[in-house]
């Protein structure tokens, strides 16, 4: 081995030692504070498609594994309302350390609580769809589906909307997700009640996120029920309060035109010239994110190979250049 090769090998070994050790199927990894009779101490919490795993931050040794598939080790999840003055937000797992133990309250706090719970609820939902998570119905509740219409290019298009434990979704006839707005990403206000016309198929409202595209405008006969259920799910499951503006004096098309004009004006300034634009047509599970990230960072040919090697079809639509 040459001197240069030896140096490269040494650097590679050092990087391996420095890389955090985590489960190979880890969806998200979060720094938390655990509260118990022993006091408050730090833990790293990993969310996987099958379990919640905690690690010691110093040596990364696994301290607990709470399965939520099969005979679940998690019997309940609760999140206190967001405390604007707190650095970390609290949540509690009703869990057991092994199958012989009783369930007990295990308290944590985390700066990224909303992201952690979103990842956990999504993994539980995916496991339930595969028939592996019987406890999901108790922990997440039953999603509520509403008949609605979406305003698209000036016309109303029939749509179905689903309220889940972590997001509001637009779904197809088979229940597949066409669009999703997670509660943690909703703006303030997250929903706007708009003026409804005589030709509108229901009461009109808009949903908006903190960043990203223009608000999505919908109409539903049970608009108030849909918005109340969305607010209730966000508060109960995530501890997030979603504000609804009921004072708007605009129609859906007027709101979209106003936002489009503002975006055009902003894009005309030198500092706001867009670098690119993509349209996501479907939502893929979080645990496929690593492969998708590799594809986006690779060349076009390498990216094709990465995505084709995925065990399930990806929902990200890309035009290869």
C-alpha positions as semicolon CSV with decimal commas, in nm:
position;residue;x (nm);y (nm);z (nm)
1;X;0,000;0,000;0,000
2;X;0,135;0,341;-0,096
3;X;0,173;0,622;0,158
4;X;-0,123;0,806;0,002
5;X;-0,330;0,489;0,016
6;X;-0,240;0,435;0,380
7;X;-0,346;0,789;0,466
8;X;-0,678;0,743;0,282
9;X;-0,735;0,416;0,466
10;X;-0,661;0,580;0,802
11;X;-0,898;0,869;0,730
12;X;-1,167;0,622;0,626
13;X;-1,128;0,429;0,950
14;X;-1,147;0,750;1,154
15;X;-1,466;0,851;0,974
16;X;-1,620;0,514;1,046
17;X;-1,539;0,554;1,414
18;X;-1,693;0,902;1,417
19;X;-2,010;0,808;1,229
20;X;-2,307;0,761;1,465
21;X;-2,413;0,401;1,496
22;X;-2,786;0,364;1,435
23;X;-3,027;0,094;1,323
24;X;-2,995;0,034;0,947
25;X;-3,365;0,105;0,889
26;X;-3,375;0,418;1,105
27;X;-3,627;0,673;0,971
28;X;-3,535;0,955;1,207
29;X;-3,293;1,017;1,492
30;X;-3,362;1,275;1,761
31;X;-3,185;1,408;2,070
32;X;-3,419;1,387;2,370
33;X;-3,425;1,433;2,745
34;X;-3,570;1,145;2,945
35;X;-3,731;1,210;3,283
36;X;-3,752;0,928;3,540
37;X;-3,706;0,860;3,910
38;X;-3,331;0,876;3,844
39;X;-3,356;1,235;3,722
40;X;-3,325;1,392;3,377
41;X;-3,069;1,261;3,130
42;X;-3,004;1,267;2,759
43;X;-3,104;0,995;2,516
44;X;-3,096;0,952;2,139
45;X;-3,428;0,827;2,007
46;X;-3,442;0,636;1,679
47;X;-3,771;0,577;1,499
48;X;-3,778;0,271;1,274
49;X;-4,061;0,108;1,074
50;X;-4,106;-0,140;1,362
51;X;-3,996;0,019;1,688
52;X;-3,874;0,314;1,891
53;X;-3,515;0,264;2,006
54;X;-3,328;0,474;2,263
55;X;-2,949;0,501;2,280
56;X;-2,698;0,636;2,531
57;X;-2,547;0,952;2,377
58;X;-2,192;0,878;2,496
59;X;-2,137;0,524;2,368
60;X;-2,452;0,481;2,151
61;X;-2,542;0,164;2,337
62;X;-2,909;0,069;2,302
63;X;-3,088;0,132;2,631
64;X;-3,446;0,037;2,534
65;X;-3,639;-0,100;2,240
66;X;-4,014;-0,044;2,225
67;X;-4,177;-0,247;1,948
68;X;-4,511;-0,127;1,810
69;X;-4,570;-0,422;1,577
70;X;-4,727;-0,750;1,685
71;X;-4,766;-0,758;2,064
72;X;-4,681;-0,390;2,108
73;X;-4,456;-0,255;2,382
74;X;-4,624;0,086;2,342
75;X;-4,976;0,121;2,475
76;X;-5,025;0,497;2,458
77;X;-4,876;0,824;2,331
78;X;-4,961;1,171;2,457
79;X;-4,822;1,514;2,375
80;X;-4,874;1,824;2,587
81;X;-4,976;2,144;2,406
82;X;-4,681;2,338;2,267
83;X;-4,515;2,557;2,530
84;X;-4,376;2,861;2,349
85;X;-4,143;2,936;2,641
86;X;-3,990;2,589;2,660
87;X;-3,678;2,490;2,471
88;X;-3,800;2,131;2,442
89;X;-4,156;2,000;2,408
90;X;-4,277;1,711;2,624
91;X;-4,440;1,384;2,523
92;X;-4,513;1,062;2,707
93;X;-4,504;0,699;2,600
94;X;-4,701;0,439;2,791
95;X;-4,451;0,160;2,737
96;X;-4,288;-0,149;2,881
97;X;-3,926;-0,258;2,862
98;X;-4,011;-0,625;2,801
99;X;-4,312;-0,849;2,752
100;X;-4,321;-0,943;3,123
101;X;-4,330;-0,584;3,249
102;X;-4,632;-0,362;3,300
103;X;-4,693;-0,050;3,095
104;X;-4,578;0,267;3,266
105;X;-4,547;0,633;3,168
106;X;-4,208;0,719;3,021
107;X;-4,161;1,095;2,980
108;X;-3,941;1,260;2,719
109;X;-3,886;1,610;2,587
110;X;-3,742;1,704;2,248
111;X;-3,679;2,018;2,041
112;X;-3,797;1,831;1,732
113;X;-4,100;1,668;1,894
114;X;-4,330;1,740;1,600
115;X;-4,090;1,577;1,352
116;X;-4,037;1,280;1,585
117;X;-4,409;1,215;1,636
118;X;-4,481;1,262;1,265
119;X;-4,220;0,999;1,175
120;X;-4,349;0,764;1,446
121;X;-4,715;0,799;1,343
122;X;-4,629;0,753;0,977
123;X;-4,434;0,434;1,052
124;X;-4,722;0,303;1,261
125;X;-4,968;0,382;0,982
126;X;-4,753;0,199;0,728
127;X;-4,720;-0,102;0,960
128;X;-5,097;-0,103;1,017
129;X;-5,161;-0,101;0,640
130;X;-4,944;-0,413;0,620
131;X;-5,137;-0,577;0,904
132;X;-4,843;-0,566;1,147
133;X;-4,959;-0,302;1,396
134;X;-5,288;-0,390;1,571
135;X;-5,231;-0,118;1,833
136;X;-5,240;0,157;1,566
137;X;-5,617;0,197;1,592
138;X;-5,589;0,278;1,962
139;X;-5,284;0,501;1,928
140;X;-5,374;0,690;1,610
141;X;-5,750;0,669;1,595
142;X;-5,955;0,615;1,279
143;X;-5,880;0,857;0,993
144;X;-6,180;1,067;0,890
145;X;-6,257;1,098;0,518
146;X;-6,456;1,388;0,369
147;X;-6,596;1,444;0,023
148;X;-6,464;1,771;-0,116
149;X;-6,366;1,962;-0,429
150;X;-6,034;2,120;-0,522
151;X;-6,008;2,444;-0,717
152;X;-5,782;2,369;-1,013
153;X;-5,731;2,613;-1,300
154;X;-6,056;2,790;-1,221
155;X;-6,267;2,472;-1,208
156;X;-6,384;2,254;-0,921
157;X;-6,251;1,896;-0,933
158;X;-6,397;1,623;-0,706
159;X;-6,160;1,516;-0,430
160;X;-6,145;1,315;-0,111
161;X;-5,974;1,451;0,198
162;X;-5,848;1,246;0,489
163;X;-5,767;1,371;0,839
164;X;-5,500;1,158;1,008
165;X;-5,305;1,177;1,332
166;X;-5,023;1,375;1,172
167;X;-5,152;1,536;0,848
168;X;-5,439;1,635;0,624
169;X;-5,430;1,451;0,291
170;X;-5,591;1,448;-0,049
171;X;-5,639;1,086;-0,152
172;X;-5,748;0,889;-0,457
173;X;-6,032;0,638;-0,478
174;X;-5,804;0,361;-0,347
175;X;-5,681;0,560;-0,048
176;X;-5,345;0,645;-0,203
177;X;-5,202;0,983;-0,103
178;X;-5,198;1,246;-0,381
179;X;-5,106;1,540;-0,159
180;X;-5,023;1,583;0,208
181;X;-4,979;1,875;0,445
182;X;-4,835;1,771;0,781
183;X;-4,958;1,960;1,085
184;X;-4,603;2,059;1,178
185;X;-4,568;2,237;0,843
186;X;-4,895;2,429;0,855
187;X;-4,878;2,806;0,849
188;X;-5,036;3,057;1,083
189;X;-5,319;3,053;1,010
190;X;-5,315;2,699;0,875
191;X;-5,665;2,730;0,728
192;X;-5,865;3,023;0,590
193;X;-6,243;3,025;0,554
194;X;-6,321;3,201;0,225
195;X;-6,630;3,354;0,067
196;X;-6,847;3,092;-0,100
197;X;-7,040;3,172;-0,420
198;X;-7,373;3,035;-0,538
199;X;-7,196;2,814;-0,794
200;X;-6,944;2,671;-0,548
201;X;-7,002;2,304;-0,454
202;X;-6,965;2,372;-0,083
203;X;-6,815;2,605;0,175
204;X;-6,476;2,724;0,045
205;X;-6,154;2,719;0,245
206;X;-5,778;2,720;0,189
207;X;-5,497;2,523;0,355
208;X;-5,152;2,677;0,367
209;X;-4,807;2,572;0,482
210;X;-4,521;2,770;0,629
211;X;-4,318;2,741;0,311
212;X;-4,361;2,608;-0,039
213;X;-4,638;2,644;-0,291
214;X;-4,947;2,861;-0,291
215;X;-5,240;2,772;-0,062
216;X;-5,459;2,486;-0,178
217;X;-5,823;2,588;-0,215
218;X;-6,097;2,334;-0,143
219;X;-6,474;2,331;-0,096
220;X;-6,671;2,093;0,123
221;X;-7,030;2,079;0,242
222;X;-6,906;1,995;0,592
223;X;-6,620;2,244;0,592
224;X;-6,660;2,334;0,958
225;X;-6,664;1,967;1,063
226;X;-6,352;1,895;0,856
227;X;-6,160;2,188;1,005
228;X;-6,269;2,104;1,360
229;X;-6,156;1,744;1,317
230;X;-5,821;1,862;1,177
231;X;-5,767;2,096;1,473
232;X;-5,868;1,825;1,721
233;X;-5,634;1,564;1,569
234;X;-5,338;1,804;1,561
235;X;-5,389;1,906;1,924
236;X;-5,459;1,559;2,064
237;X;-5,194;1,363;1,875
238;X;-4,923;1,627;1,820
239;X;-4,988;1,899;2,078
240;X;-5,010;2,151;1,791
241;X;-5,272;2,425;1,779
242;X;-5,384;2,507;1,424
243;X;-5,526;2,856;1,380
244;X;-5,823;2,907;1,146
245;X;-5,892;3,252;0,998
246;X;-6,268;3,304;0,968
247;X;-6,248;3,675;0,880
248;X;-6,120;3,654;0,521
249;X;-6,316;3,856;0,262
250;X;-6,192;3,680;-0,052
251;X;-6,304;3,407;-0,284
252;X;-6,077;3,112;-0,355
253;X;-5,972;3,242;-0,697
254;X;-5,903;3,590;-0,558
255;X;-5,674;3,440;-0,293
256;X;-5,480;3,235;-0,550
257;X;-5,447;3,536;-0,782
258;X;-5,320;3,752;-0,497
259;X;-5,059;3,495;-0,394
260;X;-4,950;3,439;-0,758
261;X;-4,900;3,814;-0,812
262;X;-4,696;3,841;-0,492
263;X;-4,480;3,545;-0,600
264;X;-4,418;3,699;-0,943
265;X;-4,313;4,028;-0,785
266;X;-4,081;3,851;-0,544
267;X;-3,928;3,639;-0,820
268;X;-3,850;3,954;-1,020
269;X;-3,597;4,072;-0,760
270;X;-3,233;3,961;-0,811
271;X;-3,213;3,781;-0,475
272;X;-3,528;3,575;-0,534
273;X;-3,464;3,426;-0,877
274;X;-3,575;3,060;-0,852
275;X;-3,308;2,796;-0,906
276;X;-3,553;2,528;-1,015
277;X;-3,903;2,393;-0,974
278;X;-4,038;2,041;-0,933
279;X;-4,389;1,901;-0,905
280;X;-4,436;1,613;-0,658
281;X;-4,729;1,400;-0,773
282;X;-4,735;1,152;-0,487
283;X;-4,597;1,107;-0,138
284;X;-4,345;0,835;-0,063
285;X;-4,287;0,676;0,280
286;X;-4,019;0,845;0,491
287;X;-3,811;0,530;0,513
288;X;-3,736;0,554;0,138
289;X;-3,582;0,898;0,188
290;X;-3,224;0,774;0,201
291;X;-3,240;0,616;-0,144
292;X;-3,415;0,918;-0,292
293;X;-3,150;1,149;-0,144
294;X;-2,880;0,936;-0,304
295;X;-3,059;0,965;-0,638
296;X;-3,084;1,342;-0,617
297;X;-2,713;1,374;-0,538
298;X;-2,601;1,133;-0,809
299;X;-2,566;1,187;-1,181
300;X;-2,874;1,122;-1,394
301;X;-2,763;0,773;-1,501
302;X;-2,655;0,675;-1,149
303;X;-2,981;0,811;-1,007
304;X;-3,184;0,598;-1,249
305;X;-2,997;0,289;-1,133
306;X;-3,053;0,376;-0,766
307;X;-3,426;0,427;-0,807
308;X;-3,467;0,117;-1,023
309;X;-3,299;-0,085;-0,748
310;X;-3,562;0,017;-0,491
311;X;-3,781;-0,273;-0,366
312;X;-4,099;-0,067;-0,416
313;X;-4,184;0,198;-0,674
314;X;-4,094;0,551;-0,573
315;X;-4,353;0,823;-0,587
316;X;-4,112;1,099;-0,677
317;X;-4,152;1,202;-1,041
318;X;-3,836;1,336;-1,208
319;X;-3,759;1,438;-1,565
320;X;-3,410;1,325;-1,655
321;X;-3,205;1,583;-1,841
